Amino acid sequence: MKLLEVHVIQTVAPCNLNRDDTGSPKDAMFGGFRRARISSQAQKRAVRMAFKDWPLLSPTERAVRTRRLVEALLQKLADVPAERARLAVENALNAIGFGVREGQTEYLLFLGEGELARLAALIRENLEALTASEAKGKKKAEVSEELAQALEKVLDGGKAVDLALFGRMVADRPELGVDAAAQVAHAISTHKVDREFDFYTAVDDLNPREEAGAGMMGDVEFYSATLYRYAVVDLKKLLENLQDDRELALKGALAFFKAFALTLPSGKQNSFAAHNPPLFLAFRAGEGLPRNLATAFEKPVRPKDDTSLSALSVEALLREWEKFDAIFGPLNPEWKGALDLTGVGTGSLPAFSSLADMEKALEKALEALLGV
């Protein structure tokens, strides 16, 4: 397997970045102790938003997840009479198997912008066939098998990097699915965590002086934690999903590395502003098997008066890295390196003094692995 791994040690101030259905920060048991947790889904969402907002990828290199597919396609068919366009779009989507009810698909769909553009163009080319039912008083057009297959053929991933990385599952149409090239672990704290509560009140600014008391009150749970975050990208699968576009695969892998390293979910950030960059960042690229090093923290890191939790966590991570290298061997070939802000150092990993330098080294490694 040709792979790119990202390992992060990140200390966050009091926060509630990723909540469960009760509003509590997510957690997990690991090694017999309660740990802070950030779900893989929440981290992937943050990466996708970074692709768009920074921006790391152009609109045509991204995908959109939505149930409002009818609306998205109608925007691309704005010059077609509205009712005719809507009928054609709904008939086309029903022919593919994406059931439309009340103007929305039955479930969320993940489609590349390129797929959307080609799907709209094909609907435009076949307006007559997709609206013939109107004259016959039928709700659905009798779409030919040939046209249905042509519509399905458009759904090839559209060279959307986030779709290639994170995959697509269509429950009713598994043949339209895309296997993800990236795997993202649930981030966990390197140490035991206890939740805390913040009791808050809000004052009614227009309260008369003689009326004491708060306008509202409540509480919110939070924790602070030093997190271990891990992700791996199957470079061969990424290249396959992007239809062997090596330049785009290189751009996508670099964009993923930067976005994953520098983003977190945004839950409750207006209340906590836990904008804490990583204190240790490492990559490992080459051919071999992936290694999630969370086992370095199966025994929770414990605070010491003279050493920070982040520094102790980096020390544990480096010990685990070197232990696995000694027993199982490194990747072959292998490129690796680390950036440390804790003062611990990078052990046997080549050290970088800036993220820009690390990205340059990673780009050369990925060029070699992808054959760019």
C-alpha positions as CSV (number, residue, x, y, z in Angstrom):
1,M,0.0,0.0,0.0
2,K,1.3,3.5,-0.9
3,L,0.3,5.7,1.9
4,L,0.5,9.1,3.6
5,E,0.0,9.2,7.4
6,V,-0.5,12.3,9.5
7,H,0.1,12.2,13.3
8,V,-0.9,15.2,15.5
9,I,-0.5,16.0,19.2
10,Q,-2.8,19.0,19.9
11,T,-3.7,20.6,23.2
12,V,-7.0,22.4,23.3
13,A,-8.2,24.8,25.9
14,P,-11.6,24.3,27.6
15,C,-14.0,23.5,24.7
16,N,-17.0,21.5,23.4
17,L,-15.9,21.0,19.8
18,N,-17.9,18.0,19.0
19,R,-21.2,17.3,20.9
20,D,-23.5,14.3,21.3
21,D,-27.3,14.3,21.1
22,T,-27.5,15.7,24.6
23,G,-25.1,18.6,24.0
24,S,-22.3,17.0,26.0
25,P,-18.8,16.8,24.5
26,K,-18.1,13.4,23.0
27,D,-15.9,11.0,24.9
28,A,-14.8,7.3,24.8
29,M,-13.4,4.6,27.0
30,F,-9.8,3.6,26.0
31,G,-7.4,1.6,28.1
32,G,-10.0,1.5,30.9
33,F,-10.2,5.3,31.3
34,R,-12.6,8.0,30.0
35,R,-11.1,10.0,27.2
36,A,-12.0,13.2,25.4
37,R,-13.1,12.3,21.8
38,I,-13.7,14.1,18.5
39,S,-15.4,11.9,15.9
40,S,-13.9,11.1,12.5
41,Q,-17.0,12.5,10.8
42,A,-16.6,15.9,12.5
43,Q,-12.9,16.1,11.6
44,K,-13.6,15.2,7.9
45,R,-16.3,17.9,7.8
46,A,-13.8,20.5,9.1
47,V,-11.3,19.3,6.3
48,R,-13.9,19.7,3.6
49,M,-14.8,23.2,4.8
50,A,-11.1,24.1,4.7
51,F,-10.9,22.9,1.1
52,K,-13.6,25.5,0.3
53,D,-12.9,28.4,2.7
54,W,-9.1,28.8,2.5
55,P,-9.4,27.8,-0.4
56,L,-7.2,24.8,-1.1
57,L,-9.2,23.4,-4.0
58,S,-11.2,25.1,-6.8
59,P,-15.0,24.6,-7.0
60,T,-14.6,22.0,-9.8
61,E,-12.3,20.0,-7.6
62,R,-14.8,19.7,-4.8
63,A,-18.1,17.9,-4.1
64,V,-21.3,18.8,-2.4
65,R,-23.4,16.7,0.1
66,T,-27.1,17.6,-0.1
67,R,-30.7,16.4,-0.4
68,R,-31.4,19.5,-2.4
69,L,-30.1,18.0,-5.6
70,V,-33.2,19.1,-7.6
71,E,-32.6,22.7,-6.6
72,A,-28.9,22.5,-7.5
73,L,-29.7,21.2,-11.0
74,L,-32.4,23.7,-11.6
75,Q,-29.9,26.5,-11.0
76,K,-27.9,25.0,-13.8
77,L,-31.0,24.9,-16.0
78,A,-32.2,28.4,-15.3
79,D,-32.8,29.2,-18.9
80,V,-35.3,26.3,-19.3
81,P,-39.0,27.0,-18.3
82,A,-39.2,26.3,-14.6
83,E,-41.9,23.6,-14.6
84,R,-40.4,21.8,-17.6
85,A,-37.0,21.9,-16.0
86,R,-38.3,20.6,-12.7
87,L,-40.2,17.7,-14.3
88,A,-37.1,16.7,-16.4
89,V,-34.8,16.8,-13.3
90,E,-37.1,14.8,-11.1
91,N,-37.7,12.2,-13.9
92,A,-33.9,12.0,-14.4
93,L,-33.2,11.5,-10.7
94,N,-36.0,8.9,-10.4
95,A,-34.5,7.0,-13.4
96,I,-31.2,6.8,-11.6
97,G,-32.8,5.6,-8.4
98,F,-32.5,8.8,-6.4
99,G,-36.2,9.0,-5.2
100,V,-37.5,12.5,-5.1
101,R,-40.1,13.5,-2.6
102,E,-41.4,17.1,-2.1
103,G,-38.5,18.4,-4.1
104,Q,-35.7,16.7,-2.2
105,T,-34.0,13.3,-2.5
106,E,-34.8,10.7,0.1
107,Y,-31.3,10.8,1.5
108,L,-28.1,12.9,1.4
109,L,-26.1,12.5,-1.8
110,F,-22.5,13.3,-2.2
111,L,-21.8,14.5,-5.8
112,G,-18.8,16.2,-7.4
113,E,-19.4,19.6,-9.0
114,G,-18.2,18.0,-12.3
115,E,-20.9,15.3,-11.9
116,L,-23.6,18.0,-11.3
117,A,-22.5,20.0,-14.4
118,R,-22.5,16.9,-16.7
119,L,-25.8,15.7,-15.3
120,A,-27.4,19.0,-15.9
121,A,-26.0,19.1,-19.5
122,L,-27.3,15.6,-20.2
123,I,-30.8,16.5,-18.9
124,R,-30.7,19.6,-21.1
125,E,-29.9,17.5,-24.1
126,N,-32.7,15.1,-23.4
127,L,-35.5,17.5,-22.2
128,E,-38.0,16.0,-24.7
129,A,-37.5,12.4,-23.5
130,L,-37.6,13.5,-19.9
131,T,-40.7,15.5,-20.1
132,A,-42.7,13.4,-22.6
133,S,-44.8,12.1,-19.7
134,E,-46.4,15.6,-19.3
135,A,-48.4,15.2,-22.5
136,K,-49.6,11.7,-21.5
137,G,-50.8,12.8,-18.1
138,K,-48.2,10.7,-16.3
139,K,-46.2,11.7,-13.3
140,K,-43.0,9.9,-14.4
141,A,-41.4,9.7,-17.8
142,E,-40.8,6.3,-19.3
143,V,-37.0,6.8,-19.5
144,S,-35.3,4.4,-21.9
145,E,-32.7,2.0,-20.6
146,E,-30.1,3.7,-22.8
147,L,-30.8,7.2,-21.3
148,A,-30.9,5.8,-17.7
149,Q,-27.5,4.2,-18.3
150,A,-26.1,7.4,-19.7
151,L,-27.4,9.3,-16.7
152,E,-25.7,6.8,-14.4
153,K,-22.5,6.9,-16.3
154,V,-22.1,10.6,-15.4
155,L,-21.8,9.6,-11.7
156,D,-18.1,8.7,-11.9
157,G,-16.9,10.9,-9.0
158,G,-16.3,13.9,-11.2
159,K,-12.7,14.2,-10.1
160,A,-13.8,15.8,-6.9
161,V,-11.0,15.5,-4.4
162,D,-13.1,15.4,-1.2
163,L,-15.3,12.7,-2.7
164,A,-12.2,10.7,-3.7
165,L,-10.8,11.0,-0.2
166,F,-14.0,10.4,1.9
167,G,-16.0,8.2,-0.5
168,R,-19.7,7.9,-1.3
169,M,-22.2,5.3,-0.2
170,V,-25.6,5.1,-1.9
171,A,-27.5,2.5,0.0
172,D,-30.0,1.6,-2.8
173,R,-27.4,1.8,-5.6
174,P,-24.1,0.3,-4.3
175,E,-22.6,0.3,-7.8
176,L,-22.6,4.1,-7.6
177,G,-20.6,4.1,-4.4
178,V,-17.0,5.2,-4.2
179,D,-14.6,3.6,-1.7
180,A,-12.8,6.2,0.4
181,A,-9.1,6.8,0.0
182,A,-8.7,8.4,3.4
183,Q,-9.3,6.9,6.8
184,V,-9.6,9.3,9.8
185,A,-9.4,8.0,13.4
186,H,-11.5,9.4,16.2
187,A,-9.3,11.8,18.0
188,I,-8.8,10.8,21.7
189,S,-7.1,12.5,24.6
190,T,-3.8,11.0,25.6
191,H,-4.9,11.2,29.3
192,K,-7.9,10.6,31.5
193,V,-10.6,13.3,31.2
194,D,-13.4,14.4,33.5
195,R,-16.1,16.7,32.1
196,E,-16.8,20.0,33.8
197,F,-19.8,22.3,33.8
198,D,-20.0,26.0,33.1
199,F,-23.1,27.6,34.8
200,Y,-24.0,30.8,33.0
201,T,-26.6,33.6,33.3
202,A,-27.7,36.2,30.8
203,V,-28.9,39.6,31.9
204,D,-31.9,41.3,30.4
205,D,-30.6,44.7,29.5
206,L,-34.1,46.3,29.7
207,N,-34.9,44.9,33.2
208,P,-36.0,47.7,35.6
209,R,-33.5,48.3,38.4
210,E,-36.0,47.1,41.0
211,E,-36.2,43.7,39.2
212,A,-33.3,41.5,40.2
213,G,-32.4,38.2,38.6
214,A,-31.2,36.8,35.3
215,G,-33.0,36.9,32.1
216,M,-32.0,33.3,31.5
217,M,-29.6,30.7,32.9
218,G,-28.2,27.4,31.9
219,D,-25.1,25.2,31.9
220,V,-22.8,23.8,29.3
221,E,-20.4,20.9,29.6
222,F,-16.8,21.1,28.5
223,Y,-13.3,19.7,28.9
224,S,-9.7,20.6,28.0
225,A,-7.5,17.9,26.6
226,T,-4.3,17.0,24.8
227,L,-5.4,15.0,21.8
228,Y,-3.8,12.4,19.5
229,R,-5.2,12.7,16.0
230,Y,-4.4,10.3,13.2
231,A,-5.3,9.9,9.5
232,V,-4.0,7.8,6.6
233,V,-4.5,8.2,2.8
234,D,-4.3,5.3,0.4
235,L,-2.5,7.1,-2.4
236,K,-3.2,4.3,-5.0
237,K,-6.9,4.5,-4.2
238,L,-6.9,8.3,-4.3
239,L,-5.3,8.2,-7.8
240,E,-7.8,5.6,-9.0
241,N,-10.8,7.7,-7.6
242,L,-9.4,10.7,-9.5
243,Q,-9.3,8.8,-12.8
244,D,-5.4,8.6,-12.8
245,D,-5.0,12.4,-12.7
246,R,-1.6,12.4,-11.0
247,E,-1.3,16.2,-10.6
248,L,-4.8,16.4,-9.0
249,A,-4.0,13.5,-6.7
250,L,-0.8,15.3,-5.6
251,K,-2.7,18.5,-5.0
252,G,-5.4,16.6,-3.1
253,A,-3.0,14.8,-0.9
254,L,-1.2,18.0,0.0
255,A,-4.5,19.8,0.6
256,F,-5.7,17.0,2.9
257,F,-2.4,17.1,4.9
258,K,-2.6,20.8,5.5
259,A,-6.4,20.9,6.2
260,F,-6.3,17.9,8.6
261,A,-3.3,19.3,10.5
262,L,-4.7,22.8,11.0
263,T,-8.5,22.3,11.4
264,L,-10.8,21.2,14.2
265,P,-14.6,21.1,14.3
266,S,-16.2,24.4,15.2
267,G,-18.7,23.4,17.9
268,K,-19.3,26.0,20.6
269,Q,-16.3,28.1,19.4
270,N,-18.2,31.3,20.0
271,S,-18.3,30.3,23.7
272,F,-14.8,28.9,24.1
273,A,-12.5,30.1,21.2
274,A,-10.3,27.0,21.5
275,H,-8.2,27.9,18.5
276,N,-5.1,26.0,19.5
277,P,-2.7,24.9,16.7
278,P,-0.9,21.5,16.9
279,L,2.1,21.3,19.1
280,F,3.5,18.3,17.3
281,L,2.9,17.3,13.7
282,A,4.5,14.4,11.8
283,F,4.1,12.6,8.5
284,R,5.1,9.2,7.2
285,A,4.9,8.4,3.5
286,G,5.9,5.3,1.5
287,E,4.9,1.7,0.9
288,G,3.8,-0.7,3.6
289,L,1.1,-1.0,6.3
290,P,-0.5,1.9,8.2
291,R,0.1,2.3,11.9
292,N,-2.2,4.2,14.2
293,L,-0.1,4.9,17.3
294,A,-2.9,5.4,19.8
295,T,-1.5,2.5,21.7
296,A,1.1,4.9,23.0
297,F,-1.7,6.2,25.2
298,E,-3.4,3.0,26.2
299,K,-1.9,3.8,29.6
300,P,-3.0,7.4,30.1
301,V,-0.3,10.1,30.3
302,R,-0.2,11.5,33.8
303,P,0.7,15.1,34.7
304,K,4.1,16.0,36.1
305,D,4.8,19.2,37.9
306,D,7.7,20.1,35.7
307,T,6.5,18.7,32.3
308,S,3.5,19.6,30.3
309,L,1.0,16.9,29.2
310,S,1.7,17.8,25.6
311,A,5.5,17.2,26.0
312,L,4.8,13.9,27.8
313,S,2.4,12.9,25.0
314,V,5.1,13.6,22.4
315,E,7.6,11.5,24.3
316,A,5.2,8.6,24.4
317,L,4.3,8.9,20.7
318,L,8.0,8.9,19.7
319,R,8.7,5.9,21.9
320,E,5.8,4.0,20.2
321,W,7.0,5.1,16.7
322,E,10.5,3.9,17.3
323,K,9.4,0.6,19.0
324,F,7.2,-0.3,16.0
325,D,10.0,0.6,13.5
326,A,12.4,-1.6,15.4
327,I,10.0,-4.6,15.5
328,F,8.1,-4.3,12.2
329,G,10.5,-2.2,10.2
330,P,10.0,1.1,8.4
331,L,8.1,1.7,5.1
332,N,10.1,0.8,2.0
333,P,10.8,3.3,0.6
334,E,10.0,5.8,3.3
335,W,9.8,9.5,3.8
336,K,9.1,11.0,7.2
337,G,9.5,14.1,9.3
338,A,8.1,16.1,12.2
339,L,7.6,19.6,13.6
340,D,7.8,20.0,17.4
341,L,6.8,23.0,19.5
342,T,7.0,21.3,22.9
343,G,10.8,21.3,23.2
344,V,10.9,17.5,23.3
345,G,12.4,17.2,19.8
346,T,11.6,14.7,17.1
347,G,13.6,11.7,18.0
348,S,14.6,9.7,15.0
349,L,12.4,11.7,12.7
350,P,13.9,14.5,10.5
351,A,13.0,17.8,12.1
352,F,11.5,20.8,10.3
353,S,11.5,24.3,11.6
354,S,8.3,25.4,9.8
355,L,5.2,24.0,8.2
356,A,6.2,25.4,4.8
357,D,9.4,23.4,4.9
358,M,7.6,20.3,5.9
359,E,5.1,20.7,3.0
360,K,8.0,21.1,0.5
361,A,9.5,17.8,1.7
362,L,6.2,16.0,1.7
363,E,5.5,17.3,-1.9
364,K,8.7,15.7,-3.1
365,A,7.9,12.4,-1.4
366,L,4.4,12.4,-2.9
367,E,5.7,13.2,-6.3
368,A,7.9,10.1,-6.1
369,L,5.1,7.9,-4.8
370,L,2.5,9.1,-7.4
371,G,4.9,9.2,-10.3
372,V,4.3,12.9,-11.0
